[in-house]
Amino acid sequence: MPDLYLPVLSTFKEVDAIMVYSRYGTPFTDQEVEECETVAKKFQRRLTRSSFTNRRKRIEG
């Protein structure tokens, strides 16, 4: 069973999460890997925005 592990990196290049994709049968194609990488990058940007928003809310009280 082919698995694909993609790190979700913070703006400081630290691992915030790991996205795991699994499938039965054939390995992931290059296009599918690129699509999964795009999803991981979008998720990373969303996490960053959420983190900044939460910090700002705490500061503004």
PyMOL commands that set and color helices and strands:
alter all, ss='L'
color gray80, all
select helices_A, chain A and resi 30-60
alter helices_A, ss='H'
color red, helices_A
select strands_A, chain A and resi 3-9+15-22
alter strands_A, ss='S'
color yellow, strands_A
deselect
rebuild
show_as cartoon
